[in-house]
Amino acid sequence: VQDELLAEGRVFRVFYKPYDRQEFRFAMQEAARMHAQRQELSDKSRILSELHRASMSLTGEVNLDKLMHKLMRIVIDNAEAEAGFIILAREHNPDDVYIAAEGSGGSYETQLEHSAIDDYGPVCPAIADYARKNKDNVILHDALHEGAFQANPYVRKNLLRSVLCTPLVYQGKLFGLLYLDNKSKTNAFSASSMELFRLLSAPAALAIQNAQLYAELEHKVRERTAQVVMQKSEIERQRDEIQAKNNDIMGSIRYARRIQDAFLPKVAEIKEIFPQSFVYYRPKDVVSGDFYWFSQRLSKVIIAAADCTGHGIPGAFMTIM
């Protein structure tokens, strides 16, 4: 029985009366030590399991708004915080930060680029600024009575107790902050929660980077699509304009051909004088710059084939006239 209980980790040793007190005391101390080790292993196992689950959930999300919602839910579910906030740094100006999401009591809200950090907001500016500049955790178990910020006006005005602020850093670059507070309880954040958020920092920062890159890519695609649509509209407008001009030109050319046909002598008239003759006249285009001419004056017959080289159709018309 003792071996079975020991295998289950439920007891360290069985004593029967009478027993040696010193030996019993040593056994209890050893049992406490082993219990603490088992508890530590259990906490580490839970942290790793939650970290894996959270990382898988975050890395698969490329929509920044949805990512903020997921990260906020993970943070609130794993900490005894009354309120939690995700603070993001703008890509081209890391010193300019804003509250991107907030959550409390199972309620989560994303408000991208709306809330600045100031003395009238829900986040202590001094604590957030320290964590951002130093890229280091700020852990306060009783901010009102201990730590570097107990004299801060914001801390005293808002009666801050437990505060945890973790920078989200990946490859040395700051992408944002996790800010949690509990104004009604001291020592609200356990060691396992703090360790989880520390380990979650890099995967969360990487997910934010990917989501921001995806948002930037989407923006460029929308801009390029708008440019293509504008170019297509302009090409269609120019095509319609060219088509209209071409129709006008072709209408003028067809009218010129009717004029030219009216000017040219009738083949039947030529055949009356030269029965064995024929006339072959085929312009290269609709209207030709070349023409033939026929006339009878008394006993003389005049036949001419004219080429208005270099002067085109207007020159031909003027020559015929």
FENHU-V943101 format. One record per run of one state. SS is the DSSP state (H for helix, E for strand, C for the rest). FROM is the first residue (numbers start at 1). TO is the last residue. If there is no record, write none. Layout:
SS/FROM/TO, SS/FROM/TO
//
This chain:
C/1/1, H/2/7, C/8/20, H/21/59, C/60/63, H/64/77, C/78/82, E/83/90, C/91/92, E/93/104, C/105/106, E/107/116, C/117/124, H/125/134, C/135/137, E/138/140, C/141/152, H/153/158, C/159/161, E/162/170, C/171/172, E/173/182, C/183/190, H/191/263, C/264/266, H/267/273, C/274/289, E/290/297, C/298/299, E/300/307, C/308/311, H/312/320, C/321/321
//
